Amino acid sequence: MMNSPRRTERRTELLAAGAAAVTVVLWASAFVSIRSAGDAYSPGALALGRLASGALVLGVICAVRRAGWPPRSAWRGIAVSGVLWFGFYMVVLNWGEQQVDAGTAALVVNIGPILIALLGARLLGDVMPPRLLAGMAVSFAGAVAVGLSMSGEGGSSVLGVVLCLLAAFGYAGGVVAQKPALGRATALQVTTFGCVIGTVVCLPFAGQLVHEAADAPVSATLNMVYLGVFPTALAFTTWAYALARTTASRMGATTYAVPALVVLMSWLALGEVPGLLTLAGGLLCLAGVAVSRSRPRAPRTPSAQEPAVTRGAEAAREAEAAREAEAAREAEAAREAEAARGAEAGQDVPAPGPDREIGPRTG
């Protein structure tokens, strides 16, 4: 029974880690789908189609589970994250990736976890242990290596870099705003209503979406729906579940695994063979995530049985000492009684002295 709280805590940590892993894998797969859907849909139309698909799925799940409305205290965080992350971030990132090559976009956007750590420490009071800082440094170095290896010639523009930078700030601000809301509402509520708010923000692109959907190939439209159902509805929910059980800084560092998985998925799905620098960068990203999520080894604490054994030994020693003291008192009383009887009988009884069996009296 004494280990039950520890087992519960360990189970919660494993579930949160599993949810984070699902998020990272699905977000990595989104890059492969965006490449296909992005050829047929403009940035705003693609973001609206993705968010509308996700909001529809999440709405059905909420209705089935009777999730209800979030409490009033959670709405501020939900609204800010919905505008910045679900809406602004997706449109600006899609637009920025059309202006710069994939490597430059990866480099600029991957300052997001660093911004999350800084904002989390400033606004949320997140602790930044040395392991987290070291892991983020290693992962960012890996992201730089991946970005450099993927950079094309003459494919970047100042506008594209600025857009990717704005996307990174939108992502960081949305995560930090979402964290307090998760303390007042469920992960499903925060994700659903954040996605709905993002959809409303993107409604000005509805005309483009209708026009482009009429000419888009089926594969592109299916990829857009996939983006809404899995990397948005499912992945953002698992993200919120994990974020509610850890710090924003640690969750932000976890997303550094995305570049490594994108390299692997592009290799398997698109046949894009990565170079040595790309592979090395991907491994650095994964190594950094492992370091940032690790925890220092806790000092060994006695098991539940050890205190009982110790208390038992102490009790035995105390009982033995009490028996010895009682035996000494009985012997002393016997000598005094014998001396008293001798005095009454007029015998010369030696005065009490050292007891040969018990030894000299002390104290």
Number of C-alpha atoms within 10 A of each C-alpha: 7 8 9 9 10 11 12 11 11 12 12 14 15 13 16 21 22 14 21 23 20 19 26 25 18 19 23 23 22 20 18 17 19 19 12 17 24 20 13 18 23 18 24 24 27 32 30 28 25 26 30 22 23 27 25 17 18 25 20 12 15 16 10 9 10 9 14 9 14 18 12 10 13 21 19 14 21 27 23 22 32 29 23 24 26 29 28 22 27 24 23 22 25 21 20 27 21 18 21 23 21 20 21 27 25 21 23 21 20 25 18 25 26 19 19 25 27 19 20 25 17 11 11 17 11 17 15 16 12 11 17 23 19 15 26 29 19 23 32 24 18 29 31 23 21 31 24 18 19 20 18 14 7 8 14 20 15 10 13 23 21 15 25 28 22 20 27 25 20 24 25 29 22 26 28 26 24 29 24 18 26 23 14 18 21 20 21 24 25 28 31 27 21 29 33 23 22 28 26 16 18 24 18 13 19 16 11 17 21 12 12 17 18 10 10 15 14 12 13 21 22 14 21 26 22 20 29 28 21 22 25 29 26 21 24 28 24 25 23 26 22 25 26 22 17 15 20 28 29 26 25 24 29 26 24 29 26 24 27 24 21 20 22 20 18 17 13 11 10 10 10 12 13 17 13 11 16 23 19 16 27 29 21 26 32 23 18 28 27 19 19 26 16 13 11 7 6 6 6 6 7 8 10 11 8 11 11 11 11 11 10 12 12 12 12 12 11 12 12 12 12 12 12 13 12 12 13 16 11 12 14 16 12 12 16 14 12 14 18 14 13 14 12 8 10 9 11 9 13 10 9 11 11 11 13 7 6 11 10 9 10 5 2
